Amino acid sequence: MHDESGRSVATATHAVVIAGGGPTGLMLAGELALARVDVAIVERRESQELAGSRAGGLHARTIEVLDQRGIADRFLSQGKVAQVAAFAQIPLDISDFPTRHNYGLALWQNRIERILADWASELSVPIYRGREVTGFAQDDTGVDVELEGGRSLRAKYLVGCDGGRSLVRKKAGIDFPGWDPSISHLIAEVAMAEEPPWGLRRDEKGIYALGKLEDGKRVRVVLREEHVGQGDEPTLHDLREALIALYGTDYGVHDATWISRFTDMVRQAASYRNRRVLLAGDAAHVHSPAGGQGLNIGVQDAVNLGWKLAQVVHGTSPESLLDTYHTERHPVGARALRNTMAATALSRGDERTEALRETMSELLRMDEPRKRYAAMMSGLDIHYDLGEGHPLLGRRMPDLDLVTESGPQRVFTLLHDARPVLLHLGEPGAFDITPWADRVRRIDARYTGVWELPVFGAVSAPTTVLIRPDGHVAWAGGGTDRGLRDALTTWFGPPSSSS
Ligand SMILES: Cc1cc2nc3c(=O)[nH]c(=O)nc-3n(C[C@H](O)[C@H](O)[C@H](O)COP(=O)(O)OP(=O)(O)OC[C@H]3O[C@@H](n4cnc5c(N)ncnc54)[C@H](O)[C@@H]3O)c2cc1C
């Protein structure tokens, strides 16, 4: 058995094996490869082709993290920029937010995956395609990953990016508490003999919609089911029945290229880590597609985990760094579970829920609530709790236009290689970080503009900022280096003794 580049799988070892090459697994593989970790993906699908369109786009923070790696343009050039943030279908405009990407991007998941797969391929990530992870056994030094057909891979760490039904999560014995579905929808791509009424409708049980696919002829159908449906493989007959129940006719539906079902089930892994096994993306959290958050949160999980896992693999940081992945990302997933539950409840069209939705709409038209909810749905407000300090601490670093010795430079450009950066905006040469110079890049620059964060507003200008590879601020100082050594050690390992 061989991977895509012809390497034999029977005996292969890797530092990290990722189960699942969906958006989360591909992003994580890219992050690890940038950090020079020997990483491989095992993917059940034979190719990156995806049945059906699934996720419809990217939110602002995801576009920012892709920009931090220098690949945002690949997505922007294929999609359609739009104001896509919404809560319970109530639109939330982010065009006044202080970010270069004050919008979202409409782009189907199959395109997103293909772009990510090309990036992973450029970074020489091997993908064992058409292979399924069937089990694993972990010991003190690594994990034996079993593949179907009796083959295995040896890795120091295994990451389950294998979707909502994650085998890795189940075999790791990680609980997946939450709530069973209260509603289900059929989703399909079909042809129709008659032109149907386009657009979204709402009845007392929820929403349903008919929309044109990209070719302008075929139809994307999303139909609320009368009762919670079971299983992934509904039939054309189920689709006809649901159309007749909701529209009184099936519009001559035929030629379905994809029929599936999604629900509002909400569940989250109790722990994102069991020793040498980690979970990311849908493997760690599932919820309804309301608000279009799943893929976005998965990609951002990957960006939070990648550099931490790389440092642990390289031995520059202790294993305990991996616990910060759960501490930081579990609350983000939990928040998405909660807001999708609320959105599903608000999607019903009975009079009382209608009144509640109108009340919520009124609220969200006010500036402060609009900003807060828009920042939540677009991911721009994520704040990891790194303790007391400057408001930037734990928040995303703004993409400032800097002036450096080598000319104008954007902050996000400094993060392209996924390495930490100490950005010093004061007197050049201050703050000696020689013991971390092998890991942390030091940049002296000038910046005279304002510092502004979404929702939070203007903040005082720091003199020096320590930026993690995921773009979050690990330390911000106003002229002294108090706390800098501790922050460098916490996030990037102890000082190197050779320097
Ligand atoms: C109708 C619908 C609309 C959605 N809309 C949006 C949206 O607008 N925005 C948004 O952000 N999200 C949306 N989502 C959610 C989004 O599709 C998921 O959150 C996203 O695909 C999760 O990515 P992932 O890589 O974590 O998991 P997946 O995409 O599920 O990828 C898992 C991968 O693992 C592989 N795999 C599984 N088991 C194994 C195994 N044992 N061995 C090897 N490989 C394995 C699978 O083949 C798959 O490629 C939507 C979902 C649905 C259903």
The ligand as a MOL file (V3000), in Angstrom:
LIG
                    3D

  0  0  0     0  0            999 V3000
M  V30 BEGIN CTAB
M  V30 COUNTS 53 58 0 0 0
M  V30 BEGIN ATOM
M  V30 1 C -26.0700 21.3460 5.1410 0
M  V30 2 C -24.8460 21.8310 5.8190 0
M  V30 3 C -24.5100 23.1590 5.7010 0
M  V30 4 C -23.3910 23.6330 6.3550 0
M  V30 5 N -23.0800 24.9570 6.2230 0
M  V30 6 C -21.9910 25.4360 6.8310 0
M  V30 7 C -21.5800 26.7920 6.6250 0
M  V30 8 O -22.1920 27.5540 5.8880 0
M  V30 9 N -20.4610 27.2160 7.2590 0
M  V30 10 C -19.7300 26.3850 8.0500 0
M  V30 11 O -18.7140 26.8490 8.6180 0
M  V30 12 N -20.0650 25.0910 8.2310 0
M  V30 13 C -21.1720 24.6010 7.6460 0
M  V30 14 N -21.4890 23.2900 7.7890 0
M  V30 15 C -20.6490 22.4260 8.6240 0
M  V30 16 C -19.4110 21.9300 7.9010 0
M  V30 17 O -19.7730 21.2160 6.7450 0
M  V30 18 C -18.6050 21.0570 8.8480 0
M  V30 19 O -18.4870 21.7070 10.0980 0
M  V30 20 C -17.2030 20.7790 8.2960 0
M  V30 21 O -17.2510 19.9510 7.1660 0
M  V30 22 C -16.3350 20.1160 9.3600 0
M  V30 23 O -15.0750 19.8370 8.8320 0
M  V30 24 P -14.1940 18.6590 9.4280 0
M  V30 25 O -12.9720 18.6090 8.5890 0
M  V30 26 O -14.0620 18.8530 10.8940 0
M  V30 27 O -15.0690 17.3450 9.2490 0
M  V30 28 P -15.6110 16.6680 7.8480 0
M  V30 29 O -15.8340 17.7140 6.8170 0
M  V30 30 O -16.7090 15.8080 8.2730 0
M  V30 31 O -14.3680 15.8310 7.3950 0
M  V30 32 C -14.0380 14.5990 8.0080 0
M  V30 33 C -13.2030 13.8070 7.0330 0
M  V30 34 O -12.7650 12.6150 7.6630 0
M  V30 35 C -12.9380 11.5140 6.7830 0
M  V30 36 N -13.0770 10.3370 7.6540 0
M  V30 37 C -14.0890 10.0560 8.5000 0
M  V30 38 N -13.8390 8.9390 9.1880 0
M  V30 39 C -12.6270 8.4960 8.7780 0
M  V30 40 C -11.8090 7.3940 9.1420 0
M  V30 41 N -12.1820 6.5200 10.0810 0
M  V30 42 N -10.6290 7.2270 8.5090 0
M  V30 43 C -10.2180 8.1240 7.5590 0
M  V30 44 N -10.9560 9.1860 7.1810 0
M  V30 45 C -12.1410 9.3820 7.7940 0
M  V30 46 C -14.1530 11.8650 5.9660 0
M  V30 47 O -14.1590 11.1950 4.7340 0
M  V30 48 C -13.9820 13.3750 5.8060 0
M  V30 49 O -13.2550 13.7160 4.6590 0
M  V30 50 C -22.5940 22.7620 7.1330 0
M  V30 51 C -22.9190 21.4210 7.2300 0
M  V30 52 C -24.0360 20.9610 6.5770 0
M  V30 53 C -24.3880 19.5100 6.6890 0
M  V30 END ATOM
M  V30 BEGIN BOND
M  V30 1 1 1 2
M  V30 2 1 2 3
M  V30 3 2 2 52
M  V30 4 2 3 4
M  V30 5 1 4 5
M  V30 6 1 4 50
M  V30 7 2 5 6
M  V30 8 1 6 7
M  V30 9 1 6 13
M  V30 10 2 7 8
M  V30 11 1 7 9
M  V30 12 1 9 10
M  V30 13 2 10 11
M  V30 14 1 10 12
M  V30 15 2 12 13
M  V30 16 1 13 14
M  V30 17 1 14 15
M  V30 18 1 14 50
M  V30 19 1 15 16
M  V30 20 1 16 17
M  V30 21 1 16 18
M  V30 22 1 18 19
M  V30 23 1 18 20
M  V30 24 1 20 21
M  V30 25 1 20 22
M  V30 26 1 22 23
M  V30 27 1 23 24
M  V30 28 2 24 25
M  V30 29 1 24 26
M  V30 30 1 24 27
M  V30 31 1 27 28
M  V30 32 2 28 29
M  V30 33 1 28 30
M  V30 34 1 28 31
M  V30 35 1 31 32
M  V30 36 1 32 33
M  V30 37 1 33 34
M  V30 38 1 33 48
M  V30 39 1 34 35
M  V30 40 1 35 36
M  V30 41 1 35 46
M  V30 42 1 36 37
M  V30 43 1 36 45
M  V30 44 2 37 38
M  V30 45 1 38 39
M  V30 46 1 39 40
M  V30 47 2 39 45
M  V30 48 1 40 41
M  V30 49 2 40 42
M  V30 50 1 42 43
M  V30 51 2 43 44
M  V30 52 1 44 45
M  V30 53 1 46 47
M  V30 54 1 46 48
M  V30 55 1 48 49
M  V30 56 2 50 51
M  V30 57 1 51 52
M  V30 58 1 52 53
M  V30 END BOND
M  V30 END CTAB
M  END
